[in-house]
């Protein structure tokens, strides 16, 4: 199994320059390879398999950065092609913009080139970078890769991926809970409980909205605008961290409480498009929450059960099993015409999800 640990790092001035250069080279190689593939295809009708190594002759400066980071740019490009051709869900690979706020590169462990050493992380071409390691790594974990990233407000992080052998015996589930996705509250459980985002999180969200509005009124290119943009970026990071903390706590609490968790197998991307959340901060929360649940449960030999997305969890009455033909999204209360049950729509669905999960598991 794999597990990632994300720590803040504090590169010195030289290291910051080197990291920025690596971001640039990774983007350059990615874009260059993409452009050449497109041109080759247009000219010959055939696909081109190019590698970063080919470009090092022409562009000497590519040798100055971590070559594994460049190799990963190639892997990412190949993946983007695969997504496009096989899954048809994604569009054609896009060029990476210099203005993108997502700055990161990934590098791999080879011959102990990456390691943690009292208060530092040794990284290729950077040597020892100061790190704030707030969690110990178990001795039998094997380091696989590191993703170095920089947030829009300027903070640096290292997300370190480890592989480990799981010695956990899976337990025979006796207690179950069903969770139904809720846009407002994250979820509602078959015990009738909601996650309910904490007040401080909602306050930060409001603050973010306010400051974003202010930013939109700042004159383009002005000093005030860049100041305000930094402020927005900082609040954005605060919101992200608060949300992550909250999701960790919620998933930990549920994992400790039951043996198996049943959820609907939602296609988050499809759902966010369908409901048009746009850039809402809430849209990815449930997906993140589910993956946290998944690994926390696995660590304890417990299970996450995904229910087919076509299962009529919302349309079925949890009291008598009657299935409605239509149920519009605005109907927040479920009224059963067969047995007269009146129940909160999401609560009703979570009870059905729990029942179906148990059926699948015990079948
Ligand atoms: Zn009923």
Boltz pocket constraint, residues with backbone or C-beta under 6 A from the ligand:
constraints:
  - pocket:
      binder: B
      contacts: [[A, 317], [A, 318], [A, 319], [A, 320], [A, 321], [A, 322], [A, 336], [A, 337], [A, 338], [A, 339], [A, 340], [A, 341]]
      max_distance: 6.0
